[in-house]
Amino acid sequence: MSAHKNGFKPTCREVHRLVSEGLDRDLSLVERTRMHLHLMVCGACTRFNGQMSLLRRAVRSMPPPDYVPPASLDADAP
């Protein structure tokens, strides 16, 4: 990844892209470093990153679409 025209610190737009891409792939050391430098000074992007992390955890905690819960152990069942 080449350095952004503004130097080593990326823009909010680039950080949003990196956060999103980081959900699908491992970011490189340079990408992670640039993103973390920006997150240290930008509250809006820090909140966005937190929201994406929350969504990722929520989706990962959901059962797979083909999941069928086991039958309940009802005492009255035959």
Rosetta silent file (secondary structure, phi, psi, omega in degrees, C-alpha in Angstrom):
SEQUENCE: MSAHKNGFKPTCREVHRLVSEGLDRDLSLVERTRMHLHLMVCGACTRFNGQMSLLRRAVRSMPPPDYVPPASLDADAP
SCORE:     score description
SCORE:     0.000 S_00000001
   1 L     0.000  131.763 -179.714    0.000    0.000    0.000 S_00000001
   2 L   -83.442  154.112  179.036    1.412    3.348   -0.935 S_00000001
   3 L   -66.925  144.357  179.978    1.527    6.247    1.499 S_00000001
   4 E   -68.420  155.888 -177.605   -1.378    8.651    1.220 S_00000001
   5 L   -60.877  -20.967  179.191   -0.738   12.038   -0.392 S_00000001
   6 L   -90.364    9.632  179.822   -1.087   13.664    3.052 S_00000001
   7 E   107.774 -150.660 -173.556    1.765   11.585    4.493 S_00000001
   8 L   -78.439  -29.355 -177.705    1.681    8.590    6.783 S_00000001
   9 L   -83.163  121.434 -179.069   -1.633    9.390    8.512 S_00000001
  10 L   -76.580  165.981  176.564   -4.617    8.289    6.394 S_00000001
  11 L   -80.181  169.178  175.862   -7.863   10.205    5.956 S_00000001
  12 H   -59.282  -40.672  179.986  -11.141    9.206    7.614 S_00000001
  13 H   -59.504  -44.650  179.991  -12.315    7.791    4.284 S_00000001
  14 H   -67.264  -38.278  178.445   -9.253    5.544    4.058 S_00000001
  15 H   -64.627  -40.609  177.397   -9.654    4.420    7.678 S_00000001
  16 H   -61.030  -40.772  177.747  -13.287    3.481    7.023 S_00000001
  17 H   -64.378  -44.246 -179.900  -12.117    1.429    4.051 S_00000001
  18 H   -64.625  -41.308  178.015   -9.395   -0.243    6.126 S_00000001
  19 H   -59.961  -46.331 -179.537  -11.820   -1.032    8.958 S_00000001
  20 H   -64.905  -44.996  179.220  -14.216   -2.605    6.462 S_00000001
  21 H   -64.727  -32.837  179.594  -11.483   -4.530    4.659 S_00000001
  22 H   -65.536  -17.199  175.369  -10.157   -5.712    8.008 S_00000001
  23 H   -74.368  -25.730 -175.303  -13.445   -7.580    8.506 S_00000001
  24 H  -104.990  -20.527 -177.040  -12.676   -9.713    5.447 S_00000001
  25 L  -151.015  163.835  174.745   -8.901  -10.056    5.492 S_00000001
  26 L   -77.751  127.743  177.383   -5.840   -9.540    7.665 S_00000001
  27 L   -76.789  151.318  176.865   -4.468   -6.044    7.200 S_00000001
  28 L   -70.283  165.415  178.204   -0.760   -5.611    6.565 S_00000001
  29 H   -58.681  -41.943 -179.999    1.479   -4.183    9.286 S_00000001
  30 H   -64.797  -44.129  179.277    1.649   -0.861    7.402 S_00000001
  31 H   -62.517  -45.336  179.227   -2.153   -0.722    7.024 S_00000001
  32 H   -63.010  -42.280 -179.061   -2.715   -1.527   10.710 S_00000001
  33 H   -63.589  -47.237  179.781   -0.126    1.024   11.817 S_00000001
  34 H   -61.678  -42.366 -179.559   -1.576    3.790    9.671 S_00000001
  35 H   -63.986  -45.717 -178.845   -5.092    2.991   10.853 S_00000001
  36 H   -64.729  -36.369  176.158   -4.074    2.956   14.535 S_00000001
  37 H   -60.592  -42.587  179.450   -2.261    6.282   14.182 S_00000001
  38 H   -67.606  -42.707 -178.488   -5.437    7.828   12.809 S_00000001
  39 H   -62.694  -26.111  179.299   -7.630    6.202   15.471 S_00000001
  40 L   -66.734  -23.496 -174.846   -5.440    7.784   18.173 S_00000001
  41 L  -119.376   -3.629 -175.531   -6.542   11.256   17.067 S_00000001
  42 L  -123.338  105.941 -179.607  -10.000   10.774   15.510 S_00000001
  43 H   -64.962  -36.717 -178.976  -12.929   10.072   17.803 S_00000001
  44 H   -64.051  -44.458  179.825  -15.399    9.600   14.939 S_00000001
  45 H   -70.688  -32.452  176.411  -13.319    6.864   13.320 S_00000001
  46 H   -63.872  -42.289  176.491  -12.693    5.261   16.718 S_00000001
  47 H   -64.154  -43.653  178.375  -16.465    5.053   17.235 S_00000001
  48 H   -59.201  -44.572  178.773  -16.930    3.647   13.714 S_00000001
  49 H   -61.097  -42.429  178.341  -14.267    1.015   14.410 S_00000001
  50 H   -64.298  -40.534  178.553  -16.015    0.102   17.678 S_00000001
  51 H   -64.298  -41.154  179.001  -19.386   -0.175   15.947 S_00000001
  52 H   -66.736  -37.007  176.935  -17.935   -2.472   13.282 S_00000001
  53 H   -64.603  -41.601  178.057  -16.319   -4.631   15.994 S_00000001
  54 H   -62.432  -44.875  178.195  -19.667   -4.888   17.792 S_00000001
  55 H   -62.108  -41.181  179.578  -21.423   -5.912   14.571 S_00000001
  56 H   -61.454  -46.087  179.394  -18.740   -8.495   13.838 S_00000001
  57 H   -63.275  -40.160 -179.815  -19.127  -10.062   17.308 S_00000001
  58 H   -63.973  -44.441 -179.036  -22.924  -10.069   16.994 S_00000001
  59 H   -66.952  -40.715  179.911  -22.872  -11.781   13.610 S_00000001
  60 H   -66.842  -24.648 -178.946  -20.309  -14.350   14.764 S_00000001
  61 H   -84.247  -10.106 -179.944  -22.455  -15.229   17.777 S_00000001
  62 L   -75.949  147.287  176.011  -25.488  -16.030   15.615 S_00000001
  63 L   -69.308  156.403  177.990  -26.204  -19.655   14.755 S_00000001
  64 L   -61.946  156.719 -176.177  -25.599  -20.713   11.155 S_00000001
  65 L   -60.355  -26.697 -178.353  -28.589  -20.276    8.812 S_00000001
  66 L   -95.546   11.349 -178.624  -29.178  -24.055    8.634 S_00000001
  67 L   -70.109  130.758  175.356  -29.091  -24.521   12.427 S_00000001
  68 L  -119.011  117.826 -178.409  -32.016  -26.470   13.843 S_00000001
  69 L   -64.770  147.093  178.881  -32.289  -26.308   17.638 S_00000001
  70 L   -64.002  152.941  178.413  -32.568  -29.674   19.377 S_00000001
  71 L   -60.986  141.865 -179.560  -36.046  -30.772   20.442 S_00000001
  72 L   -69.588  152.384  179.550  -36.861  -29.570   23.935 S_00000001
  73 L   -90.425   75.610 -177.819  -36.780  -32.117   26.736 S_00000001
  74 L   -84.335  130.239 -178.165  -40.429  -31.834   27.659 S_00000001
  75 L   -64.396  -25.844 -178.705  -41.549  -34.188   30.455 S_00000001
  76 L   -89.429   -2.151 -178.968  -44.903  -34.683   28.713 S_00000001
  77 L   -69.863  145.368 -179.316  -43.354  -35.697   25.390 S_00000001
  78 L   -68.703    0.000    0.000  -44.008  -39.302   24.288 S_00000001
